[in-house]
Amino acid sequence: MRYIWTSAGLICVGLALLGIPLPLLPTVPFLLLAAFCFARGSKRLHVWLTTHPKLGPPIEDWNQRGAIHTKAKLLATLSVVLVFGVSLAFGVPNHVLAIQAITLGLVMLFIWTRPSK
């Protein structure tokens, strides 16, 4: 079972690293999931991830205070606006736009109601 947790954690780290240059792929949620998986699969990788100088601070902010850095909130908002704008530009049907608007609105509500670092 440890191998499954460790493998899942490595996949999540890979997705998080892809999310750094790709604006529509979230980074921090994958890091949080990777930390969760590593805590169950590999103590060494869990320590590496949570103490990493670049990847560790957002995890610690979340674990200690449930906080999201203001810059991350702004980037998430920009991504949501871009996604919705692309959907509008491509002429996505109105019922899909409504579902998307509700879902993205709830995501933004969650993000902006978390404490800032």
Steps between C-alpha positions, in 0.01 A plus 500: 500500500794732568604470136156609384502807729855587395415460131192717538710762677759500222227540238358794697843666525539457124160660438585782742826567317312509170264750660779751556531599132145402398249759622194273504655215699498572874827448685424522872208252511724238341776580751254460786385168358861389450581585864195299609609201289864519610396513866353155445756361258845650554617691805816608313306650207252663739783674684664598170178654367397684815850643555568587136583873477258567211236227528479472878375846610153478339451159659602629842279811462204273431581246772560759772236765425293389203654802327547572131753763394345811345706457183360148459147634547558762231647244259206266563258785430683587178487135391126480570435817302710370210323163498159661501608748233624218276168321547314814397729550200441145379125537531444233762126435547325711764415208729869402510597862567252510788645184655849632447413840652347339809789257547772758444315751718490250787870425454577873516281537807692220672841642403425859600345403835819321609743704708786664313858435592 
